Amino acid sequence: MLALTTVGFVKLLTRRFMKWGYSIQQKGKAALILAVIVVLVLVKNTVDSRNVTELGHSFSSVYEDRLLVESYIFQLSGHLYQKKMMVDNCAYQGGAAAGMLPKINQHNTAIAGLMENYAKTKLTTAEASYFGALQQNMATIGKLERQYLAAPGNLAQTTSSAKPLLDAQYQQAAAHLEQLSGIQVEEGRLLNNQSKKIIAGSAILTQFEVVLLVGLGLMIQVIIFASKSAFPKKKQMPSLN
């Protein structure tokens, strides 16, 4: 049904163009219209090129600024959890608490590398705020861990002072990581919607270009036929008897 409708539409356009072609007297108007069509096609190609570039940036941002960052957040959460478990176990290990510091420093080194990589990604305004708070959390946690684990002997005193502060910082850091993870999901959704809009816009422009090219082809044919009809037919020489 759609194909029949399209064929009928093309036939109608052809008849209209033929009628118009035979009636025009100034071919300059036709040339102007053809030039406009060519310009529109060129503009469409330029827009398509820009859309492809934007689409590439969108996919690149999804990977570099969202998927990789989500993996950083997951790893940071793991290191933070391991450190908290070690600190919690120190209360039951007496003098062995100081021996935990090198192991915790290994986690701190890994965390510093992940935070450095995270800082190189493209941050939104809200993300930059939470990330800055997370950096302060991590610095405070490292300081309190050293104080807690290096305290001589009297774990009861250090537990009553540094440990509650450490627990509060661990909790805040975990909350900031959760908020940062939520931002990745939301930004990924926005990038996905942006990509869909770019693809939909390109599809509409492609259909528009097809219509222009069909119209251009019809106009060229009409002008050719009109030009042929404008030439007078050659008179035949009367036959000699």
PALUMVO-96323 format. One record per atom (N, C-alpha, C): x, y negated, z; residue in one letter. Coordinates in steps of 0.001 Angstrom, whole numbers, plus 500000, padded with zeros to 6 digits. Each point is the difference from the previous one (the first is absolute). Example, Ala and Ser with C-alpha at 12.3 -4.5 7.8 and 13.67 -1.06 7.14 Angstrom:
// PALUMVO-96323
513190505690507800A 499110498810500000A 500900498800500000A 499650498950499280S 500820498810500060S 499230498910500730S 
END
This chain:
// PALUMVO-96323
500842501212500000M 499158498788500000M 500869498748500000M 501073500029500846L 500901498856500074L 500753499813498696L 500397501143499373A 500725499922498731A 499124499384498918A 498698500395499959L 499081499441499009L 499828498506500216L 499899499605501269T 499858498575500318T 501229499222499547T 501187500561500237T 501248499334499599T 500085499869498490T 499637501070499272V 500025499964498530V 499037498947499474V 498805499961500606G 499034498991499581G 500489498597500251G 500688499814501147F 500531498676500332F 501065499582499001F 500875500957499621V 501053499693499042V 499400499658498640V 498962500745499582K 499354499711498726K 499378498610499997K 499349499666501130L 499392498670500106L 501061498920499891L 501135500185500721L 501081499024499927L 500526499880498575L 500102501152499317T 500513499984498624T 499093499192499084T 498672500220500117R 499059499250499157R 500074498512500289R 500079499661501302R 500068498571500358R 501284499364499448R 501120500727500167F 501263499461499515F 500004499870498477F 499390500969499308M 499939499930498535M 499200498793499556M 498875499807500667K 499160498845499655K 500734498712500265K 500683499977501144W 500765498794500332W 501156499804499034W 500654501088499594G 501154499908499120G 499640499433498644G 498852500377499501Y 499596499483498696Y 499576498534500074Y 499625499557501171S 499485498629500111S 501075498984500353S 501152500463500540I 501001499009500415I 500660499387498787I 500362498756500125Q 500662499301498909Q 501401499557500406Q 500232499904501299Q 501322499577500461Q 500642501180500724Q 500969500596499365K 500670501153500589K 500840499608501223K 500215498694500181G 500756499551501168G 499331500387501306G 498643499982499993K 499275500390501207K 500262501469500333K 499996500827498981A 500264501421500220A 501412500203500528A 500958499247499409A 501382500119500449A 500140499583501462A 499258498957500393L 500048499531501387L 499469501068500954L 498891500624499613I 499416501047500845I 500952501178500123I 500626500374498894L 500962501087500032L 501183499662500906L 500436498765499946A 501117499577500853A 499613500077501471A 498763499593500311V 499523500076501386V 499977501448500491V 499537500909499125I 499956501412500374I 501400500530500276I 500944499644499130V 501386500445500193V 500560499466501328V 499714498737500303V 500464499405501259V 499393500729501201V 498711500313499915L 499341500714501096L 500617501378500218L 500327500678498904V 500642501315500118V 501370499862500659V 500758498976499615L 501311499775500603L 499881499680501489L 499001499187500348V 499772499675501414V 499650501260500787V 499159500849499390K 499622501251500657K 501214500879500249K 500895500081499025N 501212500798500165N 500893499442501109N 500056498668500098T 500777499367501071T 499416500330501362T 498667499911500097V 499331500337501262V 500223501467500356V 499944500875498990D 500250501423500233D 501401500235500549D 500974499297499424S 501374500138500464S 500137499565501457S 499326498907500345R 500039499524501383R 499310500983500934R 498884500585499553N 499291500976500828N 500847501242500253N 500717500437498965V 500871501166500167V 501092499698501027V 500550498783499939T 501029499609500962T 499439499980501419T 498805499415500164E 499373499943501317E 499676501398500518E 499563500863499088L 499677501365500402L 501260500734500464L 501105499763499302G 501264500602500416G 500436499509501365G 499846498696500246H 500343499442501309H 499101500580501083H 498725500206499678S 499057500546500973S 500389501414500412S 500309500845499012F 500412501368500305F 501319500018500760F 500916499104499613S 501284499922500694S 499813499589501447S 499089499052500239S 499740499534501361S 499354501086500853S 499125500801499380V 499368501097500744V 501063500950500525V 501002500288499159Y 501037500948500424Y 500993499354500963Y 500585498854499579E 501099499415500762E 499545499315501284E 498847499326499954D 499575499190501141D 498941500670500868D 499422501118499527R 498936500639500778R 500331501450500359R 500270500831498985L 500282501410500284L 501303500163500776L 501053499314499561L 501271500079500716L 499874499437501412L 499287498891500120V 499820499396501323V 499234500932500922V 498999500687499464E 499244500954500818E 500922501113500495E 500942500429499154S 500952501016500441S 500937499441501080S 500383498702499876Y 500812499373501045Y 499245499981501333Y 498734499635499929I 499184499932501218I 499889501377500650I 499797501024499180F 499907501365500532F 501295500403500696F 501130499705499370Q 501290500352500601Q 500261499193501272Q 499650498716499977L 500169499170501201L 499181500550501159L 498776500412499708S 499142500564501052S 500633501264500569S 500585500837499127G 500647501225500467G 501182499718500906G 500872499072499598H 501158499655500838H 499562499396501327H 498989499151499953L 499508499370501218L 499445501053500962L 499266500966499457Y 499431501066500836Y 501102500846500621Y 501033500338499224Q 501105500801500529Q 500724499262501126Q 500200498705499830K 500679499225501049K 499157499964501274K 498712499811499842K 499132499946501180K 500011501335500745K 499998501111499253M 500043501310500638M 501298500188500783M 501116499541499448M 501277500103500702M 500009499171501274M 499493498766499896V 499964499127501172V 499073500579501068V 498865500554499585D 499077500601500971D 500643501194500719D 500824500756499275N 500643501178500603N 501151499635500934N 500492498761499877C 501134499595500834C 499656500023501485C 498776499740500352A 499594499967501401A 500140501367500651A 500021501046499180Y 500074501361500534Y 501396500607499833Y 500971499222499458Q 501318500553499726Q 501094499388500854Q 499681499107500897G 500976499457500930G 501189499370499316G 501200500465500337G 501236499422499484G 500202500198498520G 499221500881499372A 500166500216498556A 499390498889499168A 499380499023500663A 499323498925499268A 500969499226499115A 501203499713500495A 500969499229499222A 500414500738498744A 499954501355500031G 500369500769498821G 498998499877498872G 498831499472500282M 498966499804498982M 500292498795499105M 500820499078500501L 500212498744499282L 500578500204498601L 501017500858499792P 500504500199498628P 498923500529499046P 499158500914500487K 498938500547499152K 498977498923499642K 499675499173500981I 499040498918499737I 500613498973499048I 501317499781500133N 500662499059499086N 499950500492498552N 500005501318499802Q 499851500543498645Q 498646499612499410Q 498962500105500832H 498671499562499547H 499986498490499741H 500685499249500861N 500040498547499816N 500696499623498689N 501060500734499642T 500697499737498739T 499072500269498808T 499271501119500067A 499053500325498927A 498895498948499918A 499517499550501155I 498948498975500030I 500507498699499382I 501245499623500317A 500561498757499450A 500069500065498476A 500374501164499448G 500052500146498544G 498625499906499367G 499017500626500630L 498635499944499475L 499435498586500064L 500274499299501087M 499517498622500135M 500651499092498956M 501272500256499717E 500690499195498980E 499383500228498622E 499707501268499678N 499361500310498716N 498597499403499925N 499285500057501100Y 498642499441500049Y 500037498499499728Y 500976499318500594A 500088498540499852A 500248499572498555A 500546500899499161K 500292499664498603K 498761500088499105K 498920500582500494T 498798500143499186T 499189498708500012T 499005499941499119K 499132498824499927K 498968500066501112K 500051499016500916L 499115499983501162L 498881498981499817L 498795500392500363T 498905499024500050T 500159499135501243T 499175498966500122T 500107499108501157T 499732500751501301T 498918500785500023A 499673500764501213A 501066501053500271A 500482500637498946E 501018501038500158E 501287499418500569E 500393498822499515A 501212499358500511A 499862499686501487A 498806499613500432S 499765499697501407S 500143501254500875S 499354501091499598Y 500096501241500762Y 501415500575499952Y 500659499855498857F 501355500532499884F 500959499229500902F 499827498681500071G 500826499208500908G 499797500412501448G 498741500254500373A 499718500458501366A 500621501373500253A 499976500876498976L 500599501329500132L 501512499889500185L 500630499087499284Q 501444499808500163Q 500336499585501433Q 499206499108500562Q 500221499593501387Q 499791501174500953Q 498960500810499723N 499744501187500819N 501200500940500003N 500517500286498803M 501102500940499888M 501243499485500714M 500265498705499884A 501159499424500688A 499837500096501515A 498798499693500498T 499733500079501440T 500085501440500489T 499474500931499215I 500053501416500376I 501444500473500121I 500838499637499027G 501404500401500061G 500695499468501244G 499714498763500353K 500608499395501189K 499538500699501271K 498704500245500115L 499469500663501200L 500471501445500105L 500135500673498863E 500492501386500018E 501416500057500560E 500855499068499565R 501376499996500504R 500036499734501506R 499162499070500432Q 499947499704501432Q 499504501202500794Q 499004500650499485Y 499376501118500716Y 500928501220500063Y 500625500334498872L 500817501203499942L 501379499810500623L 500495498756500031A 501329499751500566A 499945499686501487A 498818499951500591A 499875499659501422A 500637501095500847A 500805499623500970P 500687501016500810P 499052500661500996P 499850501289499878G 499387500854501030G 498587499745500405G 499675498800500488N 498713499761500650N 498891499883498946N 499510501148499522L 498967500001498981L 498668499489500519L 499797500097501277A 498733499521500568A 499863498501499801A 501115499278500191Q 499951498544499838Q 499828499621498530Q 500751500672499119T 499889499654498590T 498641500397499441T 499432501114500508T 498683500419499535T 498939498987500385T 500162499392501167S 498996499046500473S 500101498657499298S 501097499750499255S 500172498698499351S 500052500115498479S 501053500653499496A 500197500035498551A 499015500927499288A 499645501122500621K 499158500982499318K 498625499448499611K 499296499320500891P 498709499441499576P 500138498982498860P 501085499213500035L 500222499050498913L 500261500726498683L 500781501092500087L 500258500803498806L 498713500578499443L 499167500554500859D 498737500594499550D 499130498962499303D 499974498785500562A 499195498936499386A 500540499641498612A 501333499953499867Q 500603499672498708Q 499771501124498984Q 500110501247500455Y 499703501128499103Y 498565499911499480Y 499085499660500888Q 498594499917499621Q 499773498857499008Q 500625498868500254Q 499856498869499074Q 500580500329498626Q 501187500637499993A 500628500364498725A 499119500970499221A 499413500978500690A 499116500956499336A 498774499289499421A 499473499009500744A 498842499245499510A 500357499198498755A 501184499381499991H 500426499227498837H 500222500897498788H 500546501185500219L 500178500945498897L 498654500430499420L 499028500193500870E 498654500370499528E 499382498866499189E 500181498763500458Q 499467498851499257Q 500691499856498643Q 501314500220499973L 500739499919498740L 499556501094499034L 499715501190500530S 499516501082499158S 498637499655499391S 499132499372500792G 498700499577499491G 500129498977498880G 501003499120500110I 500227498997498958I 500397500675498689I 500793501069500083Q 500419500695498778Q 498792500576499266Q 499071500570500765V 498794500563499391V 499176498910499327V 499824498870500681E 499190498911499454E 500659499383498772E 501313499771500055E 500701499428498856E 500002500969498816E 500116501289500288G 499922500989498932G 498646499984499321G 498935499829500797R 498647499919499433R 499868498761499117R 500534498867500438L 499928498775499204L 500773500145498682L 501176500620500060L 500786500208498783L 499272500937499042L 499328501006500550N 499235500920499159N 498857499270499297N 499298499133500739N 498906499229499406N 500528499038498937N 501154499401500274Q 500593499084499024Q 500358500740498713Q 500529501210500131S 500355500794498822S 498759500345499192S 498905500347500687K 498758500327499305K 499470498792499233K 500107498803500588K 499535498794499317K 500842499725498749K 501310500200500106I 500874499774498846I 499648500957498868I 499779501278500348I 499663501002498982I 498650499678499363I 499013499621500830A 498678499660499466A 500078498787499080A 500783498981500389G 500156498812499162G 500671500326498677G 500996500875500029S 500674500395498758S 499057500758499076S 499129500833500575A 499041500749499179A 499034499052499296A 499542498970500712I 499086499025499390I 500704499234498879I 501243499606500256L 500747499276498972L 500264500868498772L 500217501291500224T 500216500909498874T 498747500093499135T 498835500102500635Q 498744500029499253Q 499805498695499226Q 500340498894500634F 499892498706499339F 500922499936498787F 501208500560500144E 500950500005498894E 499480500843498845E 499376501131500302V 499443500851498951V 498931499238499215V 499127499284500714V 498957499210499338V 500627498942499094V 501041499338500497L 500667498978499180L 500614500606498740L 500645501153500160L 500640500626498846L 498971500480498973L 498871500526500500V 498925500394499077V 499480498780499246V 499766498915500734G 499539498764499357G 501013499468499010G 501291500107500350L 501054499539499091L 500002500816498710L 499862501331500153G 499965500847498818G 498819499692499102G 498824499769500607L 498813499681499217L 500158498671499265L 500576499030500673M 500177498683499388M 500959500078498812M 501074500802500148I 500948500137498895I 499323500620498785I 499192501047500242Q 499286500630498898Q 499025499034499332Q 499266499232500824V 499030499050499453V 500696498955499133V 501137499492500477I 500722498976499243I 500503500565498679I 500482501252500042I 500473500630498761I 498866500146498997I 498848500507500478F 498862500179499096F 499480498668499491F 499968498994500881A 499511498683499586A 500929499377498967A 501317500222500204S 500962499452499048S 499845500663498640S 499778501311499977K 499820500705498737K 498767499515499262K 498925499740500739S 498753499567499358S 500100498583499468S 500996499232500530A 500136498607499564A 500658499889498635A 500751501062499590F 500646499955498688F 498962500260498904F 499951499137498955P 499042500233498909P 500416501213499190P 499022500718499580K 500285501174499186K 500497499554498618K 500987500741499490K 500602499657498707K 498989500327498886K 499793499013499124K 499071500209498885K 500610500928498981K 499179500897499546Q 500475500941499005Q 499951499356498623Q 501022500253499183M 500050499482498633M 498962500735499139M 499257499251499250P 499020500673499138P 500688500866498984P 499443501113499794S 500626500935499068S 499856499477498563S 501056500152499287L 499998499528498607L 499399501059499086L 499100499567499130N 499354500933499069N 500735499940498656N 
END
